[in-house]
Amino acid sequence: MELLELEFSREIHPVDVIEQVAHNNDWSFERAGDDEISISVAGSWTDYHVSFSWMEDFEALHLACAFDIKVPEARALEVMRLLSLINEQMLFGHFDLWEQEGAIMFRQ
């Protein structure tokens, strides 16, 4: 069996598409380079900080979203158990507790 390599040509970079969406919704964003963008979105109950990174070698778009929710150190174990139960039900992506910041994140 032979591995087939496909060549793709794009008219627009995937991160450029995300930038257009952010611009059209008046969300603040920052481009760290051609392959990265960070967006801040104010929600009704918390703020969302979303980062997208295009990985050319894998033809994949990595997404990470941090919520402005701080988990008290005394509740960290309880929250990690809850996130584990939630992650069991997820088909794609997972939730993490970013221990340094005490923040909950979603990664895809």
Secondary structure per residue as TSV (DSSP state, phi and psi in degrees):
chain	resnum	aa	ss	phi	psi
A	1	M	-	360.0	135.9
A	2	E	-	-107.9	139.0
A	3	L	-	-78.6	128.1
A	4	L	-	-96.1	125.1
A	5	E	-	-102.7	128.3
A	6	L	-	-104.5	142.3
A	7	E	-	-105.4	129.7
A	8	F	-	-114.0	142.3
A	9	S	-	-121.2	132.6
A	10	R	-	-113.0	143.8
A	11	E	S	-83.9	-25.4
A	12	I	S	-141.9	141.1
A	13	H	-	-69.6	138.4
A	14	P	H	-55.4	-36.7
A	15	V	H	-71.6	-29.1
A	16	D	H	-64.4	-36.7
A	17	V	H	-63.0	-43.8
A	18	I	H	-63.9	-40.3
A	19	E	H	-60.7	-41.1
A	20	Q	H	-62.3	-41.5
A	21	V	H	-62.7	-45.4
A	22	A	H	-61.8	-45.2
A	23	H	H	-61.8	-45.1
A	24	N	H	-65.2	-23.7
A	25	N	T	-100.8	6.0
A	26	D	T	57.5	36.6
A	27	W	-	-90.0	141.3
A	28	S	E	-74.7	139.7
A	29	F	E	-146.7	161.3
A	30	E	E	-142.5	129.0
A	31	R	E	-93.2	120.2
A	32	A	E	-87.8	-10.0
A	33	G	E	172.5	-175.7
A	34	D	T	-62.6	-31.5
A	35	D	T	-104.5	8.9
A	36	E	E	-138.5	143.7
A	37	I	E	-148.1	142.1
A	38	S	E	-120.1	135.0
A	39	I	E	-126.4	139.8
A	40	S	E	-114.5	129.3
A	41	V	E	-128.7	127.3
A	42	A	E	-85.2	120.9
A	43	G	-	-97.9	177.2
A	44	S	S	-75.0	-18.7
A	45	W	S	-127.3	-17.0
A	46	T	S	-159.8	168.3
A	47	D	E	-96.8	146.0
A	48	Y	E	-115.3	134.0
A	49	H	E	-118.1	107.9
A	50	V	E	-112.7	130.8
A	51	S	E	-119.3	135.7
A	52	F	E	-120.2	136.1
A	53	S	E	-131.9	123.6
A	54	W	E	-87.0	125.8
A	55	M	E	-109.3	95.3
A	56	E	G	-55.6	-43.7
A	57	D	G	-59.9	-30.1
A	58	F	G	-105.1	-3.5
A	59	E	T	52.4	47.3
A	60	A	E	-132.5	147.3
A	61	L	E	-110.4	114.7
A	62	H	E	-88.0	135.7
A	63	L	E	-123.8	134.3
A	64	A	E	-135.1	132.5
A	65	C	E	-128.5	121.2
A	66	A	E	-104.3	137.1
A	67	F	E	-101.4	146.3
A	68	D	E	-79.9	57.6
A	69	I	E	-124.0	118.1
A	70	K	E	-97.3	128.0
A	71	V	-	-95.5	121.7
A	72	P	-	-62.3	142.6
A	73	E	G	-53.9	-36.2
A	74	A	G	-66.6	-19.9
A	75	R	G	-106.1	2.4
A	76	A	H	-59.1	-46.0
A	77	L	H	-62.4	-42.8
A	78	E	H	-61.8	-42.5
A	79	V	H	-67.2	-40.6
A	80	M	H	-62.1	-39.4
A	81	R	H	-63.5	-43.2
A	82	L	H	-62.7	-45.3
A	83	L	H	-62.1	-36.1
A	84	S	H	-62.4	-42.8
A	85	L	H	-64.8	-39.7
A	86	I	H	-65.6	-44.8
A	87	N	H	-62.2	-30.7
A	88	E	H	-60.3	-27.5
A	89	Q	T	-93.1	-5.9
A	90	M	-	-85.4	134.4
A	91	L	S	-82.6	-40.4
A	92	F	S	-131.2	145.8
A	93	G	-	75.8	176.4
A	94	H	E	-160.2	158.0
A	95	F	E	-97.9	144.7
A	96	D	E	-132.3	157.9
A	97	L	E	-106.4	114.8
A	98	W	E	-80.4	98.8
A	99	E	T	-62.6	-37.6
A	100	Q	T	-59.0	-39.3
A	101	E	T	-100.5	-13.6
A	102	G	T	67.7	28.5
A	103	A	E	-111.0	149.0
A	104	I	E	-90.0	137.6
A	105	M	E	-129.9	152.9
A	106	F	E	-116.6	135.9
A	107	R	E	-129.4	140.7
A	108	Q	-	-123.9	360.0
